[in-house]
């Protein structure tokens, strides 16, 4: 029962808020005990009560999600708001039940106050802009509804266009008189009070978010990125996903000894880690304990995507979590790779065809690229992106050619134009994986180029790898690879065949089967990867957070767009380098 208090309180708070908003907007007039007061003070009490109910309703709707997530600040604000809401509702004879519900919810929140302990999520002042846009639009919409349902009170009830109504709302939210003149002073007071309440809610919530101290995740120790790089240099060979912990949008949780760390990002209330903990295996339990303790303090749901079998064993043993096989990672041994043999015939034929078309490849470290060429490759990679959103989280670095990433490997495909000048038509970008491995980060090609360039680039990378001291190459991650492989075999059971068909159907949007087929061409060794979660009921929430983190689902976030714009500015990037691990998070 106690575990469901927060969820029930959140939904109840949402319901009360919506009822308060509806009662303020509807055109019903004086009623209940307020009518008696209005007899002595015409119009004012009813207008004030409705405006207060409207403002409180909006705030309760905004607090509902925080209550459901056990946020302490949401609890404090809800307790303060529910009292006045119950009083105002009790003065209206048709709102006795909502008043009782509000008072009961306030009592429950006080009685179960220990259930609301969570600290606030990582935040940034830029979120104030998103709040201003979202709450402002909602306030304008509610204002138009208030003005619209009372349009008949205007002199003659005709000739009120949308422009006049919008102007009335905008002026009213600023506390000014609009172009509409109401024949009833009481209605005029009611509209002006409600519009002013909408303006105050928008202004006050925006000012609060703008003025509160910014906190970019949890504070990392001095030189956090340097410490991570030192751990990767020492123990980075253990996990091919380790280097992706250096993404700028991740925060880091350290073990008490500082010999292990977990990189994560908060997405929709889920603290999402990727890969195994970084650093000394013996220190992993300490980092896991710190991570789970921090999740408990903030009421985050812990989740790990793409950890290895060893990492999954430690997570389940030390954290009391559960693991589920997510898919397989394709790893190619460059010392044994060859294009000869019947199994490699299709790849061999495609590579020969592309080479006959005049394509050639270069394999270099990023540190060996000239500055202008590095800039041009960065621009080409952005232009060849299939969508406006940069995808990737668990196996994507999110940048190209940044200082400190000189050990990354870039493979480019060139084709001479009509003037004989080589043009880059495709590229691959690999990040380091210990001293003798690389892991695929980026795969981009010109959409007008011939198909098969990706195969050519991977073959070129695998052939050149031994000369660079690279013995193993990690390619793309194939989700549910085992189910796809077993489901098409003779003797597969009906359940497995149905699951296989569902995965093939889903591949129309998520490229599940195509990635598996592409990776399988190079005869890799398949290494299983797992998702770690607290309980089965948390899986949908963690899956939703994973889809958002990997940008398969992109929600409208004006503040996030602004952050991305600021990141693209050279001055902002310079500031970010001075605080390397202060990643902005979406909570």
RODO-2510 file (C-alpha; in nm, 4 decimals, decimal comma):
residues 587
     n   res          X          Y          Z
     1     x     0,0000     0,0000     0,0000
     2     x     0,2733     0,2479     0,0977
     3     x     0,4505     0,1855    -0,2332
     4     x     0,1446     0,3062    -0,4254
     5     x     0,0800     0,6191    -0,2190
     6     x     0,2937     0,8413    -0,4416
     7     x     0,1345     0,7160    -0,7634
     8     x    -0,2216     0,7508    -0,6300
     9     x    -0,1425     1,0960    -0,4913
    10     x    -0,0052     1,2067    -0,8273
    11     x    -0,3132     1,0974    -1,0208
    12     x    -0,5473     1,2454    -0,7580
    13     x    -0,3585     1,5744    -0,7680
    14     x    -0,3903     1,5772    -1,1475
    15     x    -0,7649     1,5145    -1,1240
    16     x    -0,8173     1,7911    -0,8670
    17     x    -0,6166     2,0335    -1,0793
    18     x    -0,8200     1,9583    -1,3904
    19     x    -1,1447     1,9991    -1,1962
    20     x    -1,0279     2,3337    -1,0601
    21     x    -0,9424     2,4533    -1,4105
    22     x    -1,2774     2,3366    -1,5472
    23     x    -1,4732     2,5022    -1,2642
    24     x    -1,2961     2,8320    -1,3291
    25     x    -1,3571     2,8254    -1,7047
    26     x    -1,7213     2,7150    -1,7174
    27     x    -1,9723     2,9978    -1,7522
    28     x    -2,1701     2,9170    -1,4329
    29     x    -2,2125     3,2228    -1,2117
    30     x    -2,2471     3,2932    -0,8418
    31     x    -2,3366     3,0022    -0,6233
    32     x    -2,3128     2,8645    -0,2725
    33     x    -2,1751     3,0706     0,0118
    34     x    -1,9818     3,2935    -0,2276
    35     x    -2,3160     3,4332    -0,3499
    36     x    -2,3870     3,5643    -0,0004
    37     x    -2,0568     3,7491     0,0098
    38     x    -2,1074     3,8818    -0,3413
    39     x    -2,4289     4,0494    -0,2229
    40     x    -2,2159     4,2853    -0,0130
    41     x    -1,9079     4,3049    -0,2384
    42     x    -2,0461     4,2729    -0,5945
    43     x    -1,8464     4,0522    -0,8303
    44     x    -1,5201     4,0570    -0,6415
    45     x    -1,5342     3,7393    -0,4261
    46     x    -1,6564     3,5115    -0,7044
    47     x    -1,3988     3,6480    -0,9490
    48     x    -1,1188     3,6146    -0,6975
    49     x    -1,2270     3,2617    -0,6060
    50     x    -1,2361     3,1499    -0,9693
    51     x    -0,9006     3,3107    -1,0475
    52     x    -0,7423     3,1487    -0,7433
    53     x    -0,8969     2,8141    -0,8361
    54     x    -0,7615     2,8473    -1,1907
    55     x    -0,4067     2,9287    -1,0774
    56     x    -0,4060     2,6542    -0,8161
    57     x    -0,5416     2,4029    -1,0685
    58     x    -0,2625     2,4747    -1,3151
    59     x     0,0007     2,4426    -1,0437
    60     x    -0,1492     2,1149    -0,9172
    61     x    -0,1398     1,9725    -1,2701
    62     x     0,2266     2,0713    -1,2930
    63     x     0,3003     1,9115    -0,9540
    64     x     0,1235     1,5815    -1,0252
    65     x     0,4185     1,4153    -1,1955
    66     x     0,6557     1,5250    -0,9199
    67     x     0,4279     1,3749    -0,6573
    68     x     0,4120     1,0467    -0,8467
    69     x     0,7932     1,0455    -0,8476
    70     x     0,8084     1,1147    -0,4696
    71     x     0,9690     1,4561    -0,5097
    72     x     0,9967     1,6426    -0,1784
    73     x     0,9516     1,9884    -0,3298
    74     x     0,6382     1,8777    -0,5120
    75     x     0,5019     1,7447    -0,1826
    76     x     0,5633     2,0750    -0,0046
    77     x     0,3992     2,2780    -0,2803
    78     x     0,1005     2,0430    -0,3037
    79     x     0,0358     2,0575     0,0710
    80     x     0,0410     2,4379     0,0572
    81     x    -0,1967     2,4522    -0,2417
    82     x    -0,4498     2,1869    -0,1415
    83     x    -0,5620     2,3767     0,1705
    84     x    -0,6804     2,6911    -0,0144
    85     x    -0,8282     2,4715    -0,2877
    86     x    -1,0397     2,2830    -0,0317
    87     x    -1,1587     2,6098     0,1254
    88     x    -1,2580     2,7647    -0,2069
    89     x    -1,4306     2,4479    -0,3247
    90     x    -1,6244     2,4213     0,0026
    91     x    -1,7703     2,7692    -0,0562
    92     x    -1,9366     2,6458    -0,3730
    93     x    -2,2331     2,4206    -0,3024
    94     x    -2,1744     2,2034    -0,6116
    95     x    -1,8080     2,1390    -0,5247
    96     x    -1,8398     1,9744    -0,1845
    97     x    -1,7038     1,6415    -0,3138
    98     x    -1,3921     1,8003    -0,4721
    99     x    -1,3379     1,9910    -0,1473
   100     x    -1,3519     1,6680     0,0521
   101     x    -1,1127     1,5001    -0,1927
   102     x    -0,8687     1,7924    -0,1729
   103     x    -0,8766     1,7912     0,2079
   104     x    -0,8382     1,4130     0,2161
   105     x    -0,5429     1,4234    -0,0225
   106     x    -0,3796     1,6929     0,1893
   107     x    -0,4249     1,4738     0,4960
   108     x    -0,2848     1,1689     0,3191
   109     x     0,0192     1,3645     0,2019
   110     x     0,0877     1,4801     0,5559
   111     x     0,0311     1,1333     0,7023
   112     x     0,2609     0,9682     0,4470
   113     x     0,5144     1,2510     0,4281
   114     x     0,8048     1,0076     0,4658
   115     x     0,7153     0,8562     0,1284
   116     x     0,8099     1,1827    -0,0425
   117     x     1,1838     1,2053     0,0047
   118     x     1,3292     1,2406    -0,3434
   119     x     1,5620     1,5280    -0,4283
   120     x     1,5216     1,7339    -0,7411
   121     x     1,6522     1,6233    -1,0791
   122     x     1,9604     1,7776    -1,2443
   123     x     1,8546     2,1089    -1,3872
   124     x     1,9626     2,4055    -1,5914
   125     x     1,8280     2,7587    -1,6169
   126     x     1,7597     2,7012    -1,9854
   127     x     1,4607     2,4935    -1,8731
   128     x     1,2889     2,8208    -1,7806
   129     x     1,2554     2,9003    -2,1497
   130     x     1,0827     2,5696    -2,2176
   131     x     0,8510     2,6341    -1,9230
   132     x     0,7701     2,9820    -2,0523
   133     x     0,6811     2,8455    -2,3951
   134     x     0,4784     2,5462    -2,2746
   135     x     0,2968     2,7109    -1,9832
   136     x     0,2527     3,0283    -2,1843
   137     x     0,0830     2,8427    -2,4690
   138     x    -0,1418     2,6548    -2,2244
   139     x    -0,2299     2,9813    -2,0507
   140     x    -0,3154     3,1485    -2,3791
   141     x    -0,5323     2,8500    -2,4724
   142     x    -0,7163     2,8617    -2,1388
   143     x    -0,7519     3,2377    -2,1719
   144     x    -0,9117     3,2002    -2,5141
   145     x    -1,1526     2,9484    -2,3643
   146     x    -1,2433     3,1873    -2,0816
   147     x    -1,2995     3,4752    -2,3214
   148     x    -1,4836     3,2537    -2,5684
   149     x    -1,7416     3,1049    -2,3324
   150     x    -1,8306     3,4542    -2,2152
   151     x    -1,8417     3,6208    -2,5551
   152     x    -2,2197     3,6609    -2,5317
   153     x    -2,1700     3,8985    -2,2375
   154     x    -2,0043     4,1476    -2,4680
   155     x    -2,2246     4,4287    -2,5940
   156     x    -2,4489     4,2792    -2,8576
   157     x    -2,2687     3,9453    -2,8415
   158     x    -2,1383     3,9866    -3,1974
   159     x    -1,8353     4,1097    -3,3828
   160     x    -1,5698     3,9461    -3,1657
   161     x    -1,3042     3,8017    -3,3935
   162     x    -1,0128     3,5766    -3,3046
   163     x    -0,7696     3,8679    -3,3183
   164     x    -0,9709     4,0624    -3,0609
   165     x    -0,9956     3,7597    -2,8343
   166     x    -0,6218     3,6899    -2,8574
   167     x    -0,5418     4,0534    -2,7872
   168     x    -0,7786     4,0463    -2,4904
   169     x    -0,5980     3,7410    -2,3519
   170     x    -0,2478     3,8804    -2,3987
   171     x    -0,3395     4,2176    -2,2512
   172     x    -0,5267     4,0530    -1,9636
   173     x    -0,2312     3,8285    -1,8764
   174     x    -0,0247     4,1447    -1,8425
   175     x    -0,2913     4,3099    -1,6214
   176     x    -0,4130     4,5508    -1,8913
   177     x    -0,7564     4,6146    -2,0424
   178     x    -0,8225     4,4543    -2,3769
   179     x    -1,0384     4,5626    -2,6723
   180     x    -1,3499     4,3740    -2,5528
   181     x    -1,5911     4,5728    -2,3331
   182     x    -1,8238     4,3552    -2,1256
   183     x    -2,1686     4,4867    -2,0380
   184     x    -2,1595     4,3116    -1,7003
   185     x    -1,9028     4,4513    -1,4537
   186     x    -1,9000     4,1167    -1,2741
   187     x    -1,8071     3,9302    -1,5934
   188     x    -1,5428     4,1918    -1,6735
   189     x    -1,3882     4,1432    -1,3275
   190     x    -1,4042     3,7661    -1,3627
   191     x    -1,2291     3,7633    -1,7017
   192     x    -0,9623     4,0117    -1,5949
   193     x    -0,8926     3,8245    -1,2695
   194     x    -0,8616     3,4874    -1,4456
   195     x    -0,6386     3,6231    -1,7217
   196     x    -0,4177     3,7949    -1,4679
   197     x    -0,3919     3,4682    -1,2753
   198     x    -0,2775     3,2917    -1,5932
   199     x    -0,0150     3,5584    -1,6500
   200     x     0,1098     3,5362    -1,2923
   201     x     0,1372     3,1564    -1,3076
   202     x     0,3379     3,1774    -1,6299
   203     x     0,5630     3,4557    -1,5003
   204     x     0,6179     3,3118    -1,1509
   205     x     0,6978     2,9559    -1,2613
   206     x     0,9346     3,0854    -1,5284
   207     x     1,1052     3,3213    -1,2842
   208     x     1,1426     3,0409    -1,0303
   209     x     1,3102     2,8113    -1,2829
   210     x     1,5313     3,0926    -1,4110
   211     x     1,6464     3,2150    -1,0697
   212     x     1,6985     2,8844    -0,8882
   213     x     2,0592     2,7602    -0,8809
   214     x     2,1568     2,5544    -1,1848
   215     x     2,2810     2,2040    -1,1136
   216     x     2,4200     2,0055    -1,4071
   217     x     2,3887     1,6570    -1,2660
   218     x     2,5922     1,5454    -0,9705
   219     x     2,9227     1,7222    -0,9140
   220     x     3,2184     1,5318    -1,0494
   221     x     3,5617     1,5534    -0,8899
   222     x     3,8190     1,7907    -1,0298
   223     x     3,9489     1,6606    -1,3602
   224     x     3,6618     1,4138    -1,3991
   225     x     3,7207     1,3480    -1,7676
   226     x     4,0920     1,3014    -1,7141
   227     x     4,0190     1,0439    -1,4423
   228     x     3,7817     0,8600    -1,6749
   229     x     4,0428     0,8538    -1,9490
   230     x     4,2970     0,7199    -1,7019
   231     x     4,0579     0,4385    -1,6056
   232     x     3,9930     0,3608    -1,9714
   233     x     4,3651     0,3521    -2,0459
   234     x     4,4188     0,1066    -1,7617
   235     x     4,1075    -0,1128    -1,7833
   236     x     3,9420    -0,0036    -2,1080
   237     x     4,0023    -0,3359    -2,2816
   238     x     3,7347    -0,4997    -2,0671
   239     x     3,4346    -0,3374    -2,2417
   240     x     3,3978    -0,2133    -2,6000
   241     x     3,1424     0,0472    -2,4850
   242     x     3,3726     0,2039    -2,2273
   243     x     3,4864     0,4994    -2,4389
   244     x     3,1258     0,6112    -2,4919
   245     x     3,1184     0,7103    -2,1238
   246     x     3,2945     1,0278    -2,2415
   247     x     2,9761     1,1604    -2,4018
   248     x     2,9093     1,5191    -2,2957
   249     x     2,5508     1,4509    -2,1879
   250     x     2,6438     1,1896    -1,9259
   251     x     2,7135     1,2329    -1,5575
   252     x     2,9457     1,0063    -1,3646
   253     x     2,9052     0,8257    -1,0325
   254     x     3,2334     0,7210    -0,8706
   255     x     3,3127     0,4422    -0,6293
   256     x     3,4356     0,5521    -0,2837
   257     x     3,7910     0,4613    -0,3819
   258     x     3,7744     0,6410    -0,7168
   259     x     3,8925     0,3268    -0,8983
   260     x     3,5599     0,2637    -1,0770
   261     x     3,2839     0,4783    -1,2222
   262     x     2,9407     0,4521    -1,3837
   263     x     2,8382     0,6937    -1,6583
   264     x     2,4663     0,7568    -1,6851
   265     x     2,1992     0,9976    -1,8000
   266     x     1,8572     1,0712    -1,6492
   267     x     1,5752     1,0304    -1,9026
   268     x     1,2092     1,0569    -1,7958
   269     x     1,2887     0,9616    -1,4387
   270     x     1,5157     0,6705    -1,5367
   271     x     1,8857     0,6821    -1,4477
   272     x     2,0112     0,5087    -1,7604
   273     x     2,3618     0,3634    -1,7600
   274     x     2,5189     0,1946    -2,0609
   275     x     2,7773    -0,0794    -2,0784
   276     x     2,9756    -0,2067    -1,7817
   277     x     3,1157     0,0063    -1,4999
   278     x     3,4498     0,1584    -1,5909
   279     x     3,7687     0,0798    -1,4051
   280     x     3,8919    -0,1888    -1,1674
   281     x     3,6600    -0,4903    -1,1511
   282     x     3,7117    -0,5156    -0,7743
   283     x     3,5773    -0,1612    -0,7302
   284     x     3,2618    -0,2148    -0,9377
   285     x     3,0425    -0,3060    -0,6365
   286     x     3,1285     0,0250    -0,4693
   287     x     3,0318     0,2251    -0,7789
   288     x     2,7107     0,0252    -0,8176
   289     x     2,6159     0,0892    -0,4543
   290     x     2,6770     0,4630    -0,4919
   291     x     2,4749     0,4700    -0,8122
   292     x     2,1780     0,2856    -0,6606
   293     x     2,1893     0,5010    -0,3467
   294     x     2,1756     0,8130    -0,5600
   295     x     1,8837     0,6687    -0,7568
   296     x     1,6994     0,6060    -0,4301
   297     x     1,7614     0,9644    -0,3109
   298     x     1,6190     1,1090    -0,6317
   299     x     1,3513     0,8388    -0,6827
   300     x     1,5019     0,7484    -1,0190
   301     x     1,4433     0,4066    -1,1680
   302     x     1,7863     0,2481    -1,2276
   303     x     1,8417     0,0845    -1,5635
   304     x     2,1426    -0,0474    -1,7550
   305     x     2,1397    -0,1102    -2,1271
   306     x     2,3985    -0,3068    -2,3181
   307     x     2,6085    -0,4452    -2,0331
   308     x     2,8165    -0,7584    -2,0871
   309     x     2,7522    -1,0929    -1,9229
   310     x     3,0161    -1,0198    -1,6592
   311     x     2,8682    -0,6765    -1,5936
   312     x     2,5181    -0,8231    -1,5725
   313     x     2,6335    -1,0752    -1,3134
   314     x     2,7822    -0,8014    -1,0951
   315     x     2,4757    -0,5766    -1,1307
   316     x     2,2342    -0,8556    -1,0372
   317     x     2,4491    -0,9813    -0,7502
   318     x     2,5402    -0,6473    -0,5938
   319     x     2,2264    -0,4496    -0,6735
   320     x     1,9571    -0,7145    -0,6422
   321     x     1,8458    -0,6383    -0,9989
   322     x     1,7374    -0,8616    -1,2846
   323     x     1,8885    -0,9092    -1,6295
   324     x     1,7354    -0,9835    -1,9673
   325     x     1,9247    -1,0610    -2,2864
   326     x     1,8878    -0,7648    -2,5194
   327     x     2,0885    -0,8727    -2,8208
   328     x     2,4403    -0,9420    -2,9434
   329     x     2,7425    -0,7351    -3,0324
   330     x     2,9328    -0,8275    -3,3485
   331     x     3,3088    -0,8519    -3,2892
   332     x     3,5525    -0,9346    -3,5692
   333     x     3,9018    -1,0722    -3,5119
   334     x     4,1201    -0,8830    -3,7583
   335     x     4,3986    -1,1451    -3,7457
   336     x     4,1733    -1,4157    -3,8895
   337     x     3,9505    -1,1999    -4,1117
   338     x     3,9653    -1,2807    -4,4827
   339     x     3,7501    -1,2235    -4,7907
   340     x     3,8264    -1,5696    -4,9263
   341     x     3,5808    -1,8553    -4,8992
   342     x     3,2227    -1,9200    -5,0004
   343     x     3,0701    -1,7479    -4,6943
   344     x     3,2342    -1,4169    -4,7923
   345     x     3,1464    -1,4349    -5,1613
   346     x     2,8724    -1,1689    -5,1517
   347     x     3,0897    -0,9235    -4,9603
   348     x     3,3852    -0,9940    -5,1891
   349     x     3,1803    -0,9360    -5,5028
   350     x     3,0324    -0,6125    -5,3691
   351     x     3,3729    -0,4761    -5,2673
   352     x     3,5230    -0,5620    -5,6067
   353     x     3,2331    -0,3922    -5,7844
   354     x     3,2704    -0,0737    -5,5799
   355     x     3,6471    -0,0665    -5,6340
   356     x     3,5983    -0,1039    -6,0104
   357     x     3,3749     0,2051    -5,9953
   358     x     3,6812     0,4034    -5,8915
   359     x     3,6420     0,4145    -5,5148
   360     x     3,9384     0,4005    -5,2796
   361     x     3,9711     0,4109    -4,9002
   362     x     4,1973     0,5727    -4,6451
   363     x     4,2329     0,4591    -4,2825
   364     x     4,3831     0,7135    -4,0433
   365     x     4,3840     0,8243    -3,6836
   366     x     4,1878     1,1422    -3,6184
   367     x     4,5014     1,3112    -3,4865
   368     x     4,6592     1,2712    -3,8318
   369     x     4,3786     1,4573    -4,0123
   370     x     4,4505     1,8140    -4,1247
   371     x     4,2327     2,0714    -3,9525
   372     x     4,0438     2,1694    -4,2676
   373     x     3,9781     1,8089    -4,3667
   374     x     3,8537     1,7324    -4,0168
   375     x     3,6114     2,0242    -4,0385
   376     x     3,4917     1,9135    -4,3831
   377     x     3,4334     1,5561    -4,2634
   378     x     3,2341     1,6851    -3,9669
   379     x     3,0152     1,8893    -4,2022
   380     x     2,9713     1,5958    -4,4412
   381     x     2,8732     1,3608    -4,1582
   382     x     2,6066     1,6062    -4,0441
   383     x     2,4770     1,6551    -4,3998
   384     x     2,4546     1,2789    -4,4645
   385     x     2,2601     1,2128    -4,1482
   386     x     1,9307     1,0455    -4,2282
   387     x     1,7283     1,2662    -3,9887
   388     x     1,7593     1,6031    -3,8185
   389     x     1,8164     1,4288    -3,4855
   390     x     2,1517     1,2808    -3,3881
   391     x     2,0807     0,9241    -3,2801
   392     x     2,2716     0,7105    -3,0375
   393     x     2,3529     0,6880    -2,6692
   394     x     2,4993     0,3526    -2,5682
   395     x     2,7238     0,3140    -2,8766
   396     x     2,7627     0,6708    -2,9999
   397     x     3,0126     0,9375    -2,8962
   398     x     2,8047     1,2298    -3,0238
   399     x     3,1017     1,4260    -3,1618
   400     x     3,3769     1,4057    -3,4233
   401     x     3,7316     1,5341    -3,4108
   402     x     3,7153     1,6872    -3,0621
   403     x     4,0387     1,7493    -2,8685
   404     x     4,1329     1,4385    -2,6728
   405     x     3,9852     1,2011    -2,9317
   406     x     4,2985     1,1745    -3,1415
   407     x     4,3201     0,7969    -3,0966
   408     x     3,9893     0,7503    -3,2780
   409     x     4,0121     0,5968    -3,6243
   410     x     3,8368     0,7369    -3,9311
   411     x     3,7900     0,5472    -4,2570
   412     x     3,6937     0,7489    -4,5649
   413     x     3,5808     0,6388    -4,9119
   414     x     3,6923     0,8608    -5,2004
   415     x     3,5750     0,8879    -5,5615
   416     x     3,7329     1,1154    -5,8258
   417     x     3,4974     1,3672    -5,9877
   418     x     3,5011     1,4784    -6,3510
   419     x     3,8057     1,6978    -6,2782
   420     x     3,9959     1,4128    -6,1195
   421     x     3,9643     1,5534    -5,7656
   422     x     3,8828     1,2989    -5,4976
   423     x     3,5550     1,3546    -5,3182
   424     x     3,4679     1,1914    -4,9863
   425     x     3,1501     0,9873    -5,0350
   426     x     3,1315     0,7964    -4,7044
   427     x     3,3072     0,7591    -4,3713
   428     x     3,3300     0,5396    -4,0637
   429     x     3,4407     0,6579    -3,7214
   430     x     3,5750     0,4197    -3,4566
   431     x     3,6566     0,4914    -3,0932
   432     x     3,9365     0,3186    -2,8993
   433     x     3,8654    -0,0061    -2,7183
   434     x     4,1647    -0,0697    -2,4959
   435     x     4,5135    -0,0814    -2,6489
   436     x     4,4325    -0,3182    -2,9390
   437     x     4,0658    -0,2682    -3,0300
   438     x     3,8238    -0,0195    -3,1814
   439     x     3,4459     0,0119    -3,1606
   440     x     3,2233     0,1471    -3,4373
   441     x     3,0756     0,4853    -3,3531
   442     x     2,9585     0,6490    -3,6758
   443     x     2,8617     0,5162    -4,0189
   444     x     2,7616     0,7775    -4,2772
   445     x     2,7532     0,7907    -4,6565
   446     x     2,6358     1,0204    -4,9318
   447     x     2,2828     0,9145    -5,0259
   448     x     2,3647     0,9605    -5,3952
   449     x     2,6622     0,7230    -5,3835
   450     x     2,6474     0,3604    -5,4915
   451     x     2,5221     0,1048    -5,2378
   452     x     2,7931    -0,1126    -5,0915
   453     x     3,0172     0,1680    -4,9669
   454     x     2,9663     0,0650    -4,6053
   455     x     3,0882    -0,2868    -4,6832
   456     x     3,3911    -0,1405    -4,8601
   457     x     3,4734     0,0819    -4,5637
   458     x     3,4462    -0,1982    -4,3077
   459     x     3,6608    -0,4315    -4,5165
   460     x     3,9196    -0,1546    -4,5569
   461     x     3,9199    -0,0974    -4,1803
   462     x     3,9567    -0,4691    -4,1053
   463     x     4,2431    -0,5059    -4,3535
   464     x     4,4297    -0,2007    -4,2250
   465     x     4,3670    -0,2766    -3,8559
   466     x     4,6694    -0,5076    -3,7976
   467     x     4,9015    -0,2357    -3,9274
   468     x     4,7583    -0,0007    -3,6641
   469     x     4,8042    -0,2557    -3,3869
   470     x     4,4305    -0,3350    -3,3782
   471     x     4,3314    -0,6985    -3,3232
   472     x     3,9545    -0,6702    -3,2666
   473     x     3,6815    -0,4520    -3,4125
   474     x     3,3345    -0,4111    -3,2605
   475     x     3,0640    -0,3473    -3,5192
   476     x     2,6990    -0,2610    -3,4792
   477     x     2,4854    -0,4010    -3,1999
   478     x     2,2111    -0,6390    -3,3194
   479     x     1,9005    -0,6244    -3,0989
   480     x     1,7286    -0,9641    -3,0430
   481     x     1,9822    -1,1297    -3,2730
   482     x     1,9338    -1,4735    -3,1163
   483     x     1,5580    -1,4657    -3,1749
   484     x     1,6059    -1,3667    -3,5389
   485     x     1,8625    -1,6412    -3,5969
   486     x     1,6704    -1,9180    -3,4215
   487     x     1,3275    -1,8182    -3,5490
   488     x     1,4190    -1,8855    -3,9118
   489     x     1,5706    -2,2274    -3,8468
   490     x     1,4012    -2,5581    -3,9148
   491     x     1,2138    -2,6859    -3,6108
   492     x     1,1569    -2,3482    -3,4453
   493     x     0,8523    -2,3570    -3,2184
   494     x     0,5333    -2,1544    -3,2775
   495     x     0,6110    -1,8983    -3,0072
   496     x     0,9596    -1,8372    -3,1447
   497     x     0,8221    -1,8075    -3,5000
   498     x     0,5617    -1,5503    -3,3893
   499     x     0,8312    -1,3529    -3,2090
   500     x     1,0495    -1,3722    -3,5205
   501     x     0,7686    -1,2403    -3,7415
   502     x     0,7010    -0,9567    -3,4991
   503     x     1,0678    -0,8556    -3,5068
   504     x     1,0737    -0,8653    -3,8858
   505     x     0,7601    -0,6499    -3,8942
   506     x     0,9142    -0,4004    -3,6481
   507     x     1,2249    -0,3804    -3,8675
   508     x     1,0327    -0,1562    -4,1048
   509     x     1,0863     0,1241    -3,8547
   510     x     1,3770     0,0211    -3,6289
   511     x     1,6145    -0,1684    -3,8646
   512     x     1,6327    -0,4684    -3,6341
   513     x     1,6698    -0,7357    -3,9012
   514     x     1,8760    -0,5262    -4,1433
   515     x     2,1449    -0,4547    -3,8820
   516     x     2,1659    -0,8234    -3,7962
   517     x     2,1987    -0,9214    -4,1633
   518     x     2,4596    -0,6542    -4,2253
   519     x     2,6746    -0,7561    -3,9293
   520     x     2,6453    -1,1261    -4,0092
   521     x     2,8138    -1,0681    -4,3489
   522     x     3,1529    -1,0320    -4,1813
   523     x     3,1347    -1,3590    -3,9869
   524     x     3,1757    -1,2012    -3,6437
   525     x     3,1818    -1,3533    -3,3001
   526     x     2,8559    -1,2694    -3,1250
   527     x     2,8871    -1,1401    -2,7693
   528     x     2,5578    -1,1167    -2,5758
   529     x     2,4494    -0,7893    -2,4228
   530     x     2,1903    -0,7439    -2,1491
   531     x     1,9455    -0,4929    -2,0069
   532     x     1,9350    -0,4717    -1,6267
   533     x     1,6216    -0,3577    -1,4441
   534     x     1,4714    -0,3621    -1,0902
   535     x     1,1349    -0,5340    -1,1569
   536     x     0,9297    -0,6464    -1,4553
   537     x     0,6883    -0,3549    -1,4168
   538     x     0,9831    -0,1172    -1,4671
   539     x     1,0704    -0,2635    -1,8076
   540     x     0,8203    -0,0522    -2,0087
   541     x     0,9457     0,2651    -1,8448
   542     x     1,3111     0,1725    -1,9018
   543     x     1,2350     0,0762    -2,2633
   544     x     1,0685     0,4136    -2,3177
   545     x     1,3702     0,5917    -2,1686
   546     x     1,6062     0,3886    -2,3901
   547     x     1,4100     0,4831    -2,7018
   548     x     1,4304     0,8484    -2,6037
   549     x     1,8015     0,8286    -2,5241
   550     x     1,8760     0,6593    -2,8557
   551     x     1,6517     0,9220    -3,0284
   552     x     1,4153     0,6646    -3,1769
   553     x     1,1435     0,8673    -3,0039
   554     x     1,1931     1,2448    -3,0053
   555     x     0,9601     1,4474    -2,7852
   556     x     0,9175     1,8218    -2,8443
   557     x     1,1611     1,9895    -2,6066
   558     x     1,2199     2,3604    -2,6801
   559     x     1,4760     2,3908    -2,4013
   560     x     1,6713     2,0935    -2,5386
   561     x     1,6768     2,2523    -2,8829
   562     x     1,8176     2,5692    -2,7292
   563     x     2,0855     2,3692    -2,5457
   564     x     2,1867     2,2017    -2,8709
   565     x     2,2074     2,5421    -3,0371
   566     x     2,4271     2,6778    -2,7585
   567     x     2,6517     2,3728    -2,7778
   568     x     2,7188     2,4508    -3,1430
   569     x     2,8608     2,7915    -3,0509
   570     x     3,2435     2,7993    -3,0194
   571     x     3,2380     3,0075    -2,7007
   572     x     2,9984     2,7693    -2,5298
   573     x     3,2059     2,4681    -2,6338
   574     x     3,5106     2,6316    -2,4813
   575     x     3,3279     2,6754    -2,1514
   576     x     3,2133     2,3165    -2,1618
   577     x     3,5699     2,1961    -2,1946
   578     x     3,6551     2,3630    -1,8683
   579     x     3,3764     2,1593    -1,7055
   580     x     3,4111     1,8384    -1,9057
   581     x     3,1672     1,6115    -1,7258
   582     x     2,8952     1,8623    -1,6380
   583     x     2,6492     1,7040    -1,8808
   584     x     2,3025     1,8554    -1,9096
   585     x     2,0398     1,5913    -1,8301
   586     x     1,6541     1,5510    -1,9024
   587     x     1,4890     1,4386    -1,6109
***
